[in-house]
Amino acid sequence: MSSLTEKDSPIVQLLMNTGTCPRCILRFCCVGSQELYRRPYKELMRDLREFLKNNEEKEGTVCFDEVDPPCKRIRLEHTEEGPDDLNHNGALQQIPSANDENTEMKNSVLKICNLCLGILQEFCESDFVRKVCQKVNSADYQFTSFVFSVSLPPQLSVRERAAWLLVKQEMGKLGLSLAKDDIIQLKEAYKWIIHPQLSEELGVPADGKSLFEVSVVFAHPETEEECCFLATACPDCFKPAKNKQSVFTRMAVIKALEKIKEEDFLKHFPCPPSSPKNLCVALEIQCNNGAIFVAGRYNKYSRNLPQTPWIIDGERKLESSVEELISEHLMAEFKADSFNFSSSGREDVDVRTLGNGRPFAIELVNPRRIHFTAEEMKGLQQTINNSSDKIQVRDLQLVTRSAIGRMKEGEEEKTKTYSALVWTDEAIQKEDIAFLDGIKELKLDQKTPLRVLHRRPLAVRCRIIHTMKSEYIDEHHFRLYLKTQAGSYIKEFVHGDFGRTKPNIGSLLNRTTDILELDVESVDVDWPPTLDN
């Protein structure tokens, strides 16, 4: 085994005698060759035995003192003996050496590793890989690459700490050292082994930047039993969390291991780690595709349609919304789990959005289908438009997450154009409103409107009406076209909101005014890009 050198011999012999699997032995020998971990389990064990045999034959090879007769207890499952065979006095247990090579080979193959709890044994085999791939294929996702993630039982960190303390002490006797950070992480070694197998079975490459994730969650029935001493020694590290079934999370255990003193650790946990009673279990095999983002512009032609679902105290007030009329078709085509809708501002339920529409974006969470041609997107847009006469969409397209930021950029700087139907209590003539056309850059002070005060903080907002143009209808009605700063409350500018908006159309005309209809004529945001629809 060319990756191992003579200085590794003590670690190999020590760990092999305590029930550690060959791949974990390679990790503790800091072997970084991925190909070596991928070799069959029995071959690795045979090569490690051969490596030890060759080193013993060399003059000056360091061997650990044997206990005569060899201690059997460390090789057995801890049952009726209880904790008597564990050292709770802050010292390390004696480690036996196995003289019978055939017996050692047999036991090592069958026994669950005391460090990885079977992760680098059972779960590296082709049967488990096929099980994962069957789960992936049955989920019916579109993907061209994958990233593999794994969640490990928290006590693996505890067992690894115990093994490291053991190795560190024994190496120290020989004038050698082993830094904890030099040990190959179990998760990294597992991915080295599993990636090529998954890639071959799925027919796509593993890619750390892939949006398609295959994840495996491993669990072990003895987690709490093995970690409970940490909760006693470092109670502040283990706080109950709403979304966690156990306080013994990986991060909490690692935090506690950083705090606990070595002597206290050795008093409560066996070094070397005892042989586990059970193998790990693959609790969950999950797939998840990164979010897809769809953008476009929508027109709203109804005065009885909210932008988002209108629900008060759990009761739906109107049967649909702009958000739902668009998203239901996207959800069906992309086969997503859920969605998040956002837009460049919003209009009231009784306000229409005309002109070239309002920019919007929808995040589709965990979509099964992700590849759409321009023609397919055009067809999807037509499907949405054919489904309702209340809305229409245009420029429907796939965009990136970062591109959505452009929709929100300059919220305060962009302008909007409105058309308002205004009523006056006193009769007016065309010349009475003509002066409005000459007003430019009119500054307003708007207190939070009464109608939204229940959901927005009380404040005075300064807004600007850039231009106005009036269109006389009759003695009590005229239409007012306005170009305003984004965020202006147009309804309140017309009727004054009991003097909360100053100045207002009523104060400018010196009479009572109210707004009967309001339309958004344009939202001046140059996004998303216009398509040839």
Secondary structure, DSSP 8 states (H G I E B T S, - for coil): -TT--GGGHHHHHHHHHTT--HHHHHHHTT---HHHHHS-HHHHHHHHHHHHHHHHHSTT-------SS---GGGS--STTGGGGS--SSS---------HHHHHHHHHHS--TTTTTTTTGGGSHHHHHHHHHHHHHTT---S-BEEEEE--THHHHHHHHHHHHHHHHHHHTT----GGGS--HHHHHHHHHHHHHHHHHTS-B-TT-SEEEEEEEE-TTHHHHHHHHHHH-GGG----TT-S-S--HHHHHHHHHHS-HHHHHHHS-SS----SS--EEEEEEEEE--EEEEEEEEE--SS--SS--EETTEESSS--HHHHHHHHHHHHHT-SEEEEEESS---TT-EEEEEEEEEEEEEES-S-----HHHHHHHHHHHHHH-SSEEEEEEEEE-HHHHHHHHTTTTT-EEEEEEEEEESS---HHHHGGGGG-EEEEEEEE--GGGTTTS---EEEEEEEEEEEEEEETTEEEEEEEEETT--HHHHHH-TTTTEES-HHHHHTS-EEEEEEEEEEE----S-----
